């Protein structure tokens, strides 16, 4: 069995690859940035709570960062 592939090599293919790579990187950066901002807002939201409200959530103030970033921390 034989496989045949055909590749068109034009001057625009390398330009297009560069442009599409640039926009892919911009998109990834936007996703990471929005995720980080959401996590920081969550930390600020929990820090604004009183100690009694945190105790009701079974949290201590010093545990807030570990709680918010628990999926990224491997402790």
Phi and psi in degrees as a GROMACS rama.xvg file:
@    title "Ramachandran Plot"
@    xaxis  label "Phi"
@    yaxis  label "Psi"
@TYPE xy
-117.699  141.991  UNK-2
-113.202  134.894  UNK-3
-122.309  128.522  UNK-4
-123.122  145.819  UNK-5
-124.66  129.606  UNK-6
-120.615  126.523  UNK-7
-91.2412  120.849  UNK-8
-108.015  106.15  UNK-9
-121.279  162.288  UNK-10
-62.4104  -23.783  UNK-11
-82.9109  -17.481  UNK-12
-66.0099  -39.9658  UNK-13
-71.7201  -34.27  UNK-14
-65.6136  -44.8029  UNK-15
-63.1158  -39.9213  UNK-16
-62.1206  -40.6579  UNK-17
-65.6051  -43.2384  UNK-18
-66.2957  -45.8804  UNK-19
-66.6634  -35.8283  UNK-20
-64.1837  -39.9361  UNK-21
-60.3945  -50.0136  UNK-22
-67.564  -31.6877  UNK-23
-64.5072  -41.7625  UNK-24
-66.1785  -39.4411  UNK-25
-63.1535  -43.5302  UNK-26
-62.0942  -44.0279  UNK-27
-62.8045  -40.3654  UNK-28
-64.3797  -38.5235  UNK-29
-65.596  -39.4666  UNK-30
-66.1376  -45.3665  UNK-31
-63.1838  -42.1329  UNK-32
-63.6104  -43.8875  UNK-33
-67.1495  -35.0242  UNK-34
-66.6705  -42.8925  UNK-35
-64.9329  -40.7187  UNK-36
-64.7979  -39.5214  UNK-37
-64.2498  -39.8237  UNK-38
-66.3484  -41.6335  UNK-39
-65.599  -36.8663  UNK-40
-63.1927  -38.7948  UNK-41
-64.6613  -41.998  UNK-42
-61.6225  -45.7762  UNK-43
-62.8372  -40.6175  UNK-44
-61.9433  -45.7833  UNK-45
-70.9418  -34.9042  UNK-46
-66.0887  -26.4243  UNK-47
-75.3514  -15.7317  UNK-48
-74.5856  155.483  UNK-49
-76.7898  166.561  UNK-50
-62.7042  -34.2518  UNK-51
-66.6911  -41.284  UNK-52
-66.2399  -38.35  UNK-53
-66.3424  -38.9771  UNK-54
-62.8593  -35.6104  UNK-55
-65.4566  -28.3374  UNK-56
-88.5077  2.90287  UNK-57
64.5095  39.3722  UNK-58
-126.623  148.131  UNK-59
-107.765  154.286  UNK-60
-57.4466  -38.8142  UNK-61
-72.4444  -12.9508  UNK-62
-94.547  -1.76504  UNK-63
-60.3356  -50.2041  UNK-64
-59.889  -41.4103  UNK-65
-64.2915  -35.1864  UNK-66
-68.2298  -44.9508  UNK-67
-69.8486  -38.3759  UNK-68
-102.001  23.4132  UNK-69
-61.8718  -29.2813  UNK-70
-76.5907  -14.8944  UNK-71
-100.858  -17.115  UNK-72
-97.5652  132.697  UNK-73
-114.167  77.4333  UNK-74
